[in-house]
Amino acid sequence: MKLYDDKHIKNIVLLGSVKTGKTTLAETMVFEAGLTKRRGTVEDKNTISDYHQVEHDRGNSVYATSLHTEWRDYKINIIDTPGLDDFVGEIVSSLRVADTCVMLINAQYGVEVGTELVWNSVERFRKPIIFAINQVDHPKANYDGAVFSLQERFGKAPVLMQYPVNQGAGFNGIIDLLKMTMYRFPPEGGKPEKLPIPESEKERAEQLHNELVEKAAENDEALMELYFAKGSLDEDEMRTGIKIGMRNRSLFPIFCLSAKQNMGSGRMMGFIDNVAPSAHEMLPEHTLDGGELACDPAGPPVLFVFKTLVEPYLGKITFFKVCSGEVSEGQDLVNFQTGETERLAQLFIMDGKERNQVKKLSAGDIGATLKLKGTNTNHTLHAKEHKAGLAPIEFPEARIRSAIVAKEKKDEEKLAEALRDMQTEDQTFKAEFNAEVKQLILWGQGELHLQVARWRLEHVYGIKSEFAEPKIPYRETIQRPATAMYRHKKQSGGSGQFAEVHMRIEPHVEGAPDPTDLTVRGKEEIDLPWGGKLVFYNCIVGGVIDGKYLPSIQRGVMEKMQEGPMTGSHVRDVRVMVFDGKMHAVDSNDISFKIAGAQAFKEAFKQADPLILEPIYEMEIMVPEEVMGEVMGDLQTRRSIISGMESQGRYQVIKALTPLAEQYRYTTALKSITQGRASFKRRFKEYAPVPFEVQKGLAAQGAD
């Protein structure tokens, strides 16, 4: 395979809502370049990029898949991404290494919720954008409506490069406003005939061409001067202005095509070759020490790992971008994160599941290797003599959770291993055993995300599992002071056990003064692992309890705080004052005072007006305006407090504070209410008191 330099490598990521045709376009681009002899289809389950069985079963992309095509002496690396927000981790990792984003828009619907959700990720990376309005051959295609929705949402930056002739079932032509040419396609698609623009289209084409010239000239002072001097720009000058506009994100070219009919993809590939920025034209990478790393083939070799895939019978496949220098088979590099040396035994260009072995890869290129031991997603590999660590991908936090159990006990260990593999692949998926609620909890981006994980457990790893509603990690605290004593006395022949502890507990409030009615001889503030504080005071006078027993009393209190007296949940934000007690010269010991301390705390806690706290999350729900009322009504049934609303294009963002206990299966409810046209994100806000009736029920369950 030919080795391309950084100036002739273009890295693009195909983005868009579900069913916009990303996989079909990727297939068509490879076919159009002659790298395959027949085009696969999503319906026939034989495309290059959707090759996993779960994708065949579901009929849509689940993984971001790398492939490549070659077009007129340029190599175009393509990453085909899923269109569902459940798999946002695949989208984010692909954006990190792409140089240009090709955002597909369905000609029937224009900007959709899925477009908005993907755009939120695109904005973080500030990459150049091409809009490709696909499916203009559909009977209900509305190209002008789709363009209007883009300009309504994204302002003046989206600019027409093309528009269709005979859109709908008879689509067969494109007016290109850069080349001022009409492309007419044969019925089977493929190579078009180049024709003059028809008289019926000349006025519109000239007007749109002039708008494109003005937009290209705006991006550079020299071009603006030329434009004022000549009244126009030639094609090369326009390309220069468009490229500058794409790089500074003031210009988003709009193309039209039918990927399924292979009409328009070749022209867009030519534009990507000639105009879309190459890796060396992009901003330098940021290093963890605050420096920068330019994409330079002559620089030190540095790789960034953006994706890890664990394939049965093959092992771990590591996908990377060469950010600097060149790498060769057999080369040794150092992992910045671990300090370990890794050998690149083999190098591949990946086309779906096909591995094309290469001897060398240069800066700007994307490749893969096998069986690196300790290297995972977000790791940097560098030459021994040139240490470099690149800024990691920031993945979104999980939005939903579910408990999971293996149906057969013999599979429990196997389940844990499989979940570790899946976490290695997907940084937005998390599995952990929660000792507090005594459940194995899965965290993901949506119910489909978790259902795919369950599918893989059964079909890839042979483990049958069940989902269950996860328990809520409540917290317990108190609202007023209380005092209690406990005497522990046990006699069973020989030396016995004896300890008596008098204790006062109070709510802890940050910045509150120490008690003034007791003699404080010692104070320890403990930040609890589960949040909140324990402030432990030694208020013993007269030596009624030896100081050596105070740590044992504290351990007893801590143990009881791990399983609170009401519901067995963790206790937080309490001040404990040990102010009196008794001991025995022979029978007192550490275990006696630990038991007495725990029981005294328990008795005092019950008298201190205990309060159950629940986790509250900030939620942001993006919905079409017409279903906003239904979504808000559903939120109110979930004990939510609406904290705000704001417009985002044609959608509304509802902000609400919602208890975790009311969020189970929320994604399913939201999809049902909005017909799948809404999405949400959330983040932990605080612990807050549960309503009185809820507390009564929880306390009764705890008593049972």
C-alpha positions in Angstrom: 0.0 0.0 0.0 1.3 3.5 -0.9 2.7 5.6 1.9 1.1 9.0 1.9 2.6 12.1 3.5 0.8 14.5 5.8 -0.1 16.9 3.0 -2.0 14.1 1.1 -3.9 12.6 4.1 -7.4 13.7 4.9 -9.1 12.4 8.0 -12.9 12.7 8.0 -15.6 11.6 10.4 -19.1 10.9 9.2 -21.6 12.2 11.7 -25.3 12.7 11.8 -28.6 11.5 13.2 -29.7 7.9 12.8 -30.9 6.9 9.3 -29.1 9.8 7.5 -27.0 7.4 5.5 -23.5 7.5 7.0 -22.7 3.9 6.4 -24.1 4.0 2.9 -22.0 7.0 2.1 -18.8 5.3 3.5 -19.5 2.3 1.3 -20.1 4.4 -1.8 -16.9 6.4 -1.3 -14.8 3.2 -1.2 -16.7 1.8 -4.2 -16.4 5.1 -6.2 -12.6 5.0 -5.8 -12.5 1.5 -7.2 -11.3 -0.2 -4.0 -14.2 -2.6 -4.0 -16.1 -4.1 -6.9 -19.6 -4.1 -5.5 -21.3 -1.9 -2.9 -22.7 -3.5 0.2 -26.0 -2.3 1.7 -27.2 -2.0 5.3 -30.2 -4.1 4.3 -28.1 -6.9 3.0 -25.8 -6.7 6.1 -22.6 -6.7 4.0 -21.2 -3.2 4.3 -17.5 -2.7 5.2 -18.2 -0.6 8.3 -21.2 -2.3 9.9 -19.6 -5.7 10.3 -20.4 -6.7 13.9 -23.3 -9.1 14.4 -25.0 -6.8 16.8 -25.1 -4.1 14.1 -26.6 -6.7 11.7 -29.2 -7.7 14.2 -30.2 -4.1 15.1 -29.9 -2.6 11.6 -27.8 0.4 12.6 -24.2 1.3 13.6 -23.1 0.6 17.2 -19.4 1.1 16.8 -17.3 3.8 15.1 -15.5 2.0 12.3 -12.3 3.0 10.5 -11.9 2.6 6.7 -10.1 4.4 3.9 -10.4 5.3 0.3 -7.9 6.8 -2.2 -9.0 9.6 -4.6 -6.8 11.4 -7.0 -3.5 10.9 -5.2 -5.0 11.6 -1.8 -5.8 9.2 1.0 -9.1 9.8 2.8 -9.3 8.1 6.2 -13.0 7.7 7.0 -14.5 7.0 10.5 -18.2 6.0 10.2 -19.9 6.7 13.5 -23.2 5.6 15.1 -26.2 8.0 14.9 -27.6 7.2 18.3 -26.7 9.3 21.3 -26.4 6.0 23.4 -23.0 5.5 21.6 -21.7 9.0 22.1 -18.4 7.6 23.3 -17.7 6.3 19.8 -18.5 9.7 18.3 -16.3 11.7 20.8 -13.2 9.5 20.3 -13.6 9.7 16.5 -13.9 13.5 16.6 -10.6 13.7 18.6 -8.6 12.4 15.6 -10.6 13.6 12.7 -9.5 16.8 10.8 -12.9 17.5 9.1 -16.4 16.5 10.1 -18.9 15.5 7.4 -22.3 16.0 9.0 -25.1 14.2 7.1 -28.5 15.7 7.0 -31.7 13.8 5.9 -33.2 15.8 3.0 -36.7 15.0 4.4 -36.2 16.3 7.9 -33.3 18.8 8.0 -31.8 19.4 11.4 -33.1 16.8 13.9 -32.6 16.2 17.6 -29.8 13.7 16.7 -28.1 16.5 14.7 -28.2 18.8 17.7 -26.8 16.1 20.0 -23.9 15.4 17.7 -23.3 19.1 17.3 -22.8 19.5 21.0 -19.8 17.1 20.7 -18.5 18.8 17.5 -18.5 22.2 19.3 -16.1 20.9 21.9 -13.5 20.0 19.3 -13.9 23.1 17.0 -13.3 21.0 13.9 -14.1 22.2 10.3 -17.6 21.1 9.1 -19.1 20.0 5.8 -22.8 19.5 5.7 -23.9 16.8 3.2 -27.7 16.8 2.6 -28.3 13.2 1.7 -31.3 11.3 0.2 -32.3 14.0 -2.2 -33.7 11.2 -4.3 -36.4 10.4 -1.7 -39.9 11.2 -2.9 -40.4 13.5 0.2 -37.0 15.2 -0.1 -37.1 19.0 0.7 -33.6 20.3 0.0 -34.5 24.0 0.4 -36.2 23.2 3.7 -33.2 21.3 4.9 -30.9 24.2 4.0 -33.2 26.6 5.8 -33.1 24.5 9.0 -29.3 24.6 8.8 -29.1 28.3 8.4 -31.8 28.8 11.1 -29.9 26.7 13.5 -26.3 27.7 12.6 -26.6 31.2 11.3 -24.7 32.5 8.3 -21.9 29.9 8.4 -23.7 27.2 6.3 -23.2 28.2 2.6 -24.4 26.4 -0.5 -21.8 24.7 -2.6 -24.4 22.8 -4.7 -28.1 22.4 -5.1 -30.0 19.5 -6.8 -31.8 19.4 -10.1 -35.0 17.3 -10.2 -34.9 16.4 -6.5 -37.2 13.5 -5.4 -37.6 10.3 -7.3 -36.3 11.8 -10.5 -33.1 13.2 -9.0 -30.3 13.1 -11.6 -28.4 16.4 -11.5 -26.4 18.8 -9.3 -25.6 22.4 -10.0 -22.1 23.0 -8.6 -21.6 26.6 -7.5 -17.8 26.5 -7.2 -17.2 25.1 -10.6 -20.4 26.6 -12.1 -21.1 23.3 -13.8 -24.0 21.0 -14.0 -23.3 17.3 -13.2 -25.9 14.9 -14.7 -25.8 11.3 -13.5 -26.7 8.2 -15.4 -29.7 6.2 -13.9 -27.3 3.8 -12.2 -25.2 6.6 -10.7 -21.4 6.9 -10.8 -19.5 9.2 -13.1 -21.6 12.2 -14.1 -21.7 14.1 -17.4 -20.4 17.6 -17.1 -22.8 20.1 -18.8 -23.3 23.9 -19.0 -25.8 25.2 -16.5 -29.3 25.3 -18.2 -30.8 28.6 -19.0 -33.6 27.9 -16.5 -31.1 27.7 -13.7 -28.6 30.4 -14.7 -30.1 33.3 -12.7 -30.4 31.3 -9.5 -26.9 29.7 -9.9 -25.3 33.1 -10.6 -26.9 34.6 -7.5 -25.8 31.7 -5.3 -22.3 31.7 -6.9 -21.9 35.4 -6.0 -22.9 34.7 -2.4 -20.3 31.9 -2.2 -17.6 34.3 -3.7 -18.4 36.9 -1.1 -18.3 34.3 1.7 -14.9 33.0 0.5 -13.5 36.5 0.3 -14.6 37.5 3.8 -12.0 35.1 5.3 -8.9 36.8 4.1 -7.9 40.4 3.7 -5.8 39.7 0.5 -8.8 37.9 -1.0 -11.1 40.7 -0.1 -8.9 43.2 -1.8 -8.8 41.0 -4.9 -12.6 40.7 -4.8 -13.0 44.5 -4.6 -10.5 45.0 -7.4 -11.9 42.3 -9.8 -15.5 42.0 -8.7 -15.0 38.3 -8.4 -12.6 35.5 -7.5 -11.4 32.6 -9.7 -11.9 29.0 -8.6 -8.5 28.6 -6.9 -8.9 31.9 -5.0 -12.3 30.7 -3.9 -10.8 27.4 -2.7 -8.3 29.3 -0.6 -11.0 31.4 1.0 -13.2 28.5 1.7 -10.4 26.5 3.3 -9.6 29.5 5.6 -13.3 29.8 6.4 -13.5 26.1 7.2 -10.4 26.3 9.5 -11.7 29.2 11.5 -15.3 27.8 11.4 -16.9 30.8 9.8 -17.9 28.8 6.7 -19.6 25.4 6.5 -20.0 24.2 2.9 -23.3 22.5 2.0 -23.3 19.6 -0.5 -26.1 17.5 -1.8 -26.0 13.8 -2.8 -27.7 10.5 -2.9 -25.3 8.1 -1.3 -27.6 5.1 -2.1 -27.7 6.0 -5.9 -24.0 7.0 -5.9 -24.7 10.5 -7.1 -22.6 13.3 -5.8 -20.1 11.4 -3.6 -17.2 11.7 -6.1 -17.6 15.5 -6.3 -17.6 15.8 -2.5 -14.5 13.6 -2.3 -12.8 15.9 -4.8 -13.6 18.8 -2.5 -12.2 17.0 0.5 -9.0 16.4 -1.4 -8.6 19.9 -2.7 -10.1 22.1 0.1 -10.6 20.3 3.4 -7.7 20.9 5.7 -5.0 18.2 6.0 -3.6 17.1 9.4 -0.5 19.4 9.1 -2.8 22.4 8.5 -4.7 21.9 11.8 -3.8 23.4 15.1 -1.0 21.6 17.0 -1.9 19.0 19.6 -1.8 20.1 23.2 0.6 18.2 25.5 0.0 17.5 29.2 2.9 19.8 30.2 1.3 22.8 28.6 3.2 22.6 25.3 2.3 21.9 21.7 3.1 19.2 19.2 3.0 19.9 15.5 2.0 17.3 12.9 5.5 17.0 11.4 6.8 13.9 9.6 10.3 14.9 10.5 9.4 15.2 14.2 9.8 12.6 17.0 7.3 9.7 16.7 4.2 10.2 18.9 1.0 8.2 18.7 -2.3 8.9 20.4 -4.6 5.9 21.1 -8.2 6.9 20.5 -10.0 3.5 20.4 -9.5 0.0 21.7 -11.4 -3.0 20.5 -11.4 -6.5 22.0 -12.2 -9.1 19.4 -12.8 -12.8 20.2 -10.0 -15.1 19.1 -7.9 -12.1 18.0 -7.4 -10.1 21.2 -7.0 -6.3 21.6 -6.8 -4.1 18.6 -5.4 -0.6 19.3 -6.4 2.3 17.0 -4.1 5.3 16.9 -3.3 8.5 15.1 0.3 9.3 14.2 0.5 12.8 15.6 4.2 13.4 14.8 7.1 11.6 13.0 6.9 8.2 11.4 6.4 4.7 12.9 7.5 1.4 11.5 6.8 -2.2 12.1 9.0 -3.6 15.0 9.5 -0.1 16.5 9.7 0.2 20.3 7.8 3.2 21.9 7.2 4.2 25.5 3.8 4.5 27.0 3.6 8.0 28.6 1.0 6.9 31.2 2.6 3.7 32.4 6.3 4.1 31.5 6.3 0.7 29.9 7.9 0.0 26.5 5.6 -1.4 23.8 6.6 -3.0 20.5 4.6 -2.3 17.4 5.0 -5.8 16.0 2.6 -5.1 13.1 0.9 -2.1 11.6 -2.4 -2.1 9.8 -4.7 0.2 7.9 -8.2 -1.0 9.0 -11.1 -1.3 6.6 -13.8 -2.6 8.8 -12.8 -6.0 9.9 -10.2 -6.3 7.2 -6.6 -5.6 8.2 -4.2 -4.3 5.5 -0.7 -4.7 6.7 1.7 -1.8 6.1 5.4 -1.3 6.9 5.2 2.4 7.9 2.8 5.2 8.7 3.5 8.9 8.6 2.3 11.9 10.7 -1.4 12.6 10.2 -2.3 9.0 9.3 -4.6 6.7 11.2 -3.7 3.0 11.8 -3.9 0.1 14.2 -1.8 -2.6 15.8 -2.4 -5.7 17.8 -1.7 -7.1 21.3 -0.2 -4.1 23.1 -0.1 -5.2 26.7 -0.7 -2.1 28.8 -1.8 0.5 26.3 -5.4 1.6 26.2 -7.6 4.4 25.0 -6.2 7.9 25.8 -2.7 6.7 26.2 0.3 8.3 24.3 3.2 6.3 22.9 6.4 8.2 22.2 10.1 7.7 21.4 12.3 6.9 24.4 14.4 10.1 23.9 11.4 12.4 23.3 8.9 12.1 26.1 5.4 13.5 25.2 1.9 13.0 26.7 -1.1 14.3 24.7 -4.3 15.7 26.2 -6.8 13.0 26.7 -10.4 12.7 25.4 -12.9 13.8 27.9 -15.8 11.4 27.7 -19.3 12.2 28.9 -20.5 10.9 32.2 -23.0 8.0 32.3 -26.7 8.9 32.4 -28.4 5.7 33.5 -27.7 2.7 35.6 -29.0 -0.8 36.1 -28.2 -3.7 38.3 -27.1 -6.9 36.6 -26.8 -10.5 37.8 -25.6 -13.6 36.0 -28.4 -16.1 35.7 -26.0 -19.0 36.6 -23.8 -18.6 39.6 -20.9 -20.4 37.8 -20.8 -17.4 35.4 -20.2 -14.7 38.0 -16.4 -14.7 37.6 -16.7 -14.9 33.8 -19.2 -12.0 33.9 -16.7 -9.8 35.8 -14.0 -10.5 33.2 -16.3 -9.8 30.3 -17.3 -6.5 31.8 -13.7 -5.5 32.2 -13.1 -6.1 28.5 -16.1 -4.0 27.7 -14.9 -1.1 29.9 -11.6 -1.3 28.1 -13.4 -0.7 24.8 -15.9 1.9 25.9 -14.9 4.7 28.2 -18.6 5.7 28.6 -19.6 2.3 30.0 -18.8 1.4 33.6 -19.4 -1.7 35.8 -18.7 -1.7 39.5 -19.8 -3.7 42.5 -21.4 -1.3 44.9 -20.7 -2.5 48.4 -23.2 0.0 49.8 -26.2 -1.4 48.0 -24.6 -4.9 47.5 -25.3 -4.9 43.7 -23.2 -5.1 40.5 -24.1 -1.8 38.8 -23.8 -1.0 35.1 -23.6 2.6 34.1 -24.2 3.7 30.5 -25.5 6.4 28.2 -29.0 5.0 27.6 -31.0 1.8 27.8 -30.0 0.8 24.3 -26.3 1.2 25.4 -26.9 -1.2 28.2 -29.1 -3.6 26.1 -26.2 -3.9 23.6 -23.9 -4.7 26.5 -26.3 -7.5 27.6 -26.5 -8.7 24.0 -22.7 -9.0 23.8 -22.5 -10.8 27.1 -24.9 -13.5 25.8 -23.8 -13.7 22.2 -20.0 -13.0 22.4 -19.1 -14.2 25.9 -21.9 -16.9 26.3 -23.2 -15.4 29.6 -26.9 -15.1 30.3 -27.7 -12.2 32.6 -30.7 -10.3 34.0 -31.2 -6.6 34.6 -32.8 -5.4 37.9 -33.7 -2.1 39.3 -30.7 -0.7 41.2 -31.1 0.3 44.8 -30.6 3.9 45.7 -27.6 4.9 47.8 -29.5 7.0 50.4 -27.7 8.9 53.2 -28.8 9.3 56.8 -28.2 12.3 59.0 -29.8 14.0 62.0 -31.6 17.3 62.7 -31.2 18.0 66.4 -28.8 17.1 69.3 -29.4 13.9 71.3 -27.6 12.2 74.2 -27.3 8.5 75.0 -25.2 6.1 77.0 -24.5 2.4 76.6 -22.9 0.0 79.0 -21.4 -3.1 77.5 -20.9 -5.9 80.1 -20.1 -9.5 79.4 -18.9 -12.1 81.9 -18.1 -15.7 80.8 -15.5 -16.9 83.3 -12.1 -15.4 83.6 -11.7 -11.9 82.4 -14.9 -10.4 80.9 -15.8 -7.3 78.8 -16.8 -4.0 80.2 -17.2 -0.5 78.8 -19.5 2.4 79.4 -19.8 5.4 77.0 -21.8 8.6 77.3 -22.1 10.4 74.0 -23.8 13.4 72.5 -24.4 13.8 68.8 -25.3 16.9 66.9 -25.8 17.9 63.2 -22.5 19.0 61.6 -22.7 22.4 59.9 -19.6 23.7 58.2 -18.0 26.5 60.2 -20.1 25.9 63.4 -18.2 26.7 66.6 -17.0 23.9 68.9 -19.3 23.1 71.9 -18.8 25.5 74.8 -20.6 23.5 77.5 -18.1 20.6 77.3 -14.4 20.6 77.8 -12.9 19.8 74.4 -9.6 17.9 74.9 -9.2 16.8 71.3 -11.0 17.1 68.0 -10.7 15.2 64.7 -12.4 16.1 61.4 -12.9 13.1 59.1 -13.9 13.5 55.5 -16.0 10.4 54.9 -15.4 8.4 51.7 -19.1 8.6 50.9 -19.3 12.3 51.3 -19.9 14.6 54.3 -18.0 14.7 57.6 -17.7 13.2 61.0 -16.3 15.5 63.6 -15.2 13.5 66.7 -14.6 15.3 70.0 -12.8 13.9 73.1 -14.5 15.7 76.0 -13.5 13.2 78.7 -12.4 14.8 82.0 -11.0 13.2 85.1 -9.7 10.2 83.3 -13.0 8.2 83.5 -12.0 6.6 80.1 -8.4 6.1 79.3 -7.4 8.0 76.2 -6.1 4.8 74.5 -9.8 3.7 74.2 -11.0 6.8 72.3 -9.8 5.4 68.9 -11.8 2.2 69.6 -15.0 4.3 70.3 -14.4 6.2 67.1 -14.1 2.9 65.1 -17.3 1.7 66.6 -19.0 5.0 65.5 -17.6 4.7 62.0 -18.7 1.2 61.6 -22.3 2.1 62.6 -22.1 5.1 60.2 -21.4 2.7 57.4 -24.8 1.1 58.0 -27.1 3.7 59.4 -29.7 2.8 62.0 -32.7 3.6 59.8 -32.2 2.1 56.4 -28.7 0.7 56.5 -27.4 3.6 54.4 -24.3 5.6 55.1 -24.5 8.3 57.7 -23.0 11.8 57.1 -22.5 15.2 58.7 -22.6 14.4 62.4 -20.6 15.7 65.4 -19.9 13.2 68.1 -18.8 14.2 71.6 -17.7 11.5 74.1 -18.0 13.2 77.4 -18.3 10.5 80.1 -18.1 6.8 80.8 -16.6 4.1 82.9 -13.9 1.4 82.6 -12.7 -1.6 84.5 -9.1 -2.2 85.4 -9.3 -5.9 84.3 -12.3 -6.3 81.9 -12.1 -3.2 79.8 -10.5 -3.5 76.3 -10.6 -2.1 72.8 -13.4 -4.4 71.6 -15.6 -3.5 74.6 -15.3 0.2 73.9 -15.8 -0.3 70.2 -19.1 -2.1 70.9 -20.2 0.5 73.5 -19.3 3.4 71.1 -21.3 1.9 68.3 -24.4 1.2 70.4 -24.3 4.6 72.1 -24.2 6.2 68.7 -27.1 4.1 67.5 -29.3 5.0 70.5 -28.5 8.7 70.3 -29.1 8.7 66.5 -32.7 7.4 66.9 -33.5 10.2 69.3 -31.9 13.0 67.1 -34.8 13.4 64.6 -33.1 11.3 61.9 -33.4 12.3 58.3 -33.0 10.3 55.1 -31.2 12.1 52.2 -31.5 11.1 48.5 -29.2 11.9 45.6 -30.5 14.7 43.4 -29.3 15.2 39.8 -29.3 18.2 37.5 -31.0 17.1 34.2 -31.0 18.9 30.9 -33.6 17.5 28.5 -33.5 18.6 24.8 -37.0 18.4 23.3 -39.0 19.6 20.3 -41.1 22.6 21.4 -44.4 20.9 20.5 -43.9 18.1 23.1 -42.4 20.3 25.9 -45.6 20.3 27.9 -45.8 16.5 28.0 -42.1 16.2 29.0 -42.5 18.7 31.8 -45.7 17.0 33.0 -43.8 13.7 33.2 -40.9 15.3 35.1 -43.4 16.7 37.7 -44.7 13.1 38.4 -41.0 12.2 39.1 -40.8 14.8 41.9 -38.7 17.1 39.7 -38.2 20.8 40.3 -38.1 22.7 37.0 -35.1 25.1 37.3 -35.1 26.7 33.9 -35.7 26.6 30.1 -33.8 27.9 27.1 -34.1 27.7 23.3 -31.5 25.9 21.2 -32.5 26.3 17.5 -35.8 24.7 17.0 -35.6 22.8 20.3 -36.1 23.6 24.0 -33.8 22.6 26.8 -35.6 21.9 30.0 -33.5 22.1 33.2 -34.7 20.2 36.2 -33.5 18.8 39.6 -34.7 15.2 39.8 -34.2 12.5 42.5 -32.2 9.5 41.3 -35.0 7.2 42.7 -37.3 8.6 40.0 -35.0 8.1 37.0 -35.1 4.4 36.5 -36.0 3.6 32.8 -36.4 7.3 32.1 -34.9 7.0 28.7 -37.7 4.6 27.7 -40.3 7.0 29.0 -38.8 10.0 27.3 -38.6 8.2 23.9 -42.2 7.1 24.3 -43.4 10.7 25.0 -41.4 12.3 22.2 -41.3 9.5 19.6 -37.6 9.3 20.1 -37.0 13.0 19.3 -35.5 14.0 22.7 -32.4 13.3 24.7 -31.0 14.2 28.0 -27.8 14.5 30.1 -27.4 14.7 33.8 -24.8 15.2 36.5 -24.9 14.7 40.3 -26.0 17.8 42.2 -26.4 17.1 45.9 -28.0 15.0 48.6 -31.4 16.5 49.8 -34.0 15.4 52.3 -36.7 13.0 51.0 -40.4 13.9 51.5 -41.9 12.8 54.8 -44.1 10.1 53.3 -41.2 8.7 51.4 -39.1 8.6 54.6 -41.8 6.8 56.4 -41.8 4.1 53.7 -38.1 3.7 53.6 -37.8 3.6 57.4 -40.5 0.9 57.5 -38.6 -1.1 54.9 -35.4 -0.7 56.9 -37.1 -1.9 60.1 -38.3 -5.0 58.2 
